[in-house]
Amino acid sequence: MTLGTRLFTWMRGEFVGADGFGNRYFRDKRRRPGARERRWVLFKGRAEASKVPPEWHGWLHHVMDRPQTGPEIRQWPWQKAHRPNPTGTAEAYRPQGHALEGGRRAEARGDYEPWRPA
C-alpha cells in the first residue's frame, strides 16, 4: 500500500470491518448526493484481489448494502473455505512436464497428431 492510500484512508476512510485474512475494509466518510458510495480494501501483505472472500466481494462491488459477516452467512455442506489464488507461488499447480517439476513428461504414444498446413 502506498503512502497516498494510507493518507487517503486516514483522512476520508470510515472503517467497516475486517476479514479472516486480516484485510481491512473502508468506505468514504463523505457521501456525495446522487453518487455511489466509495468502498475499498487495504490488504494485509501483498495486494491480491483473490484474497477478498465472497462475503466482502459482494459489498465492495455494491451487490449488497452491508457485508455478510457473522451468523447471517449461510454455509452449505459442499462449500470449502476460501483460499487465495496460488498462481505464481510455490503452492501453484504444476503439471508433470513443467520445468519446475523436473521438466520431463510422459512420451506421446499415438495420441498426438501434429498440425500440417493444407
JOTA-V659816 format. One line per field, one symbol per residue. phi: phi as a letter, one per 40 degrees, with the letter a starting at -180 (. if undefined). psi: psi as a letter, one per 20 degrees, with the letter a starting at -180 (. if undefined). A space follows every 10 residues. Layout:
phi: ???
psi: ???
This chain:
phi: .ccccccccc cbcbcbibbc cgcbbbbccc cccgbcccba bbccgccadc cccdccdccd cgcbcbccbg ccccbccccb ccbcccdgbc cccbcdccdc bhgbbcccbg cbbccbcc
psi: qrhggggggg giqppgaqai ijqppqqpho pppiqqppqr qoqpbpoohi ioqhhhghgh jkhqhqqoqb iipppqhiqq qppqpjpjri iqporhjqhi khjprqqpmi jpoqppq.
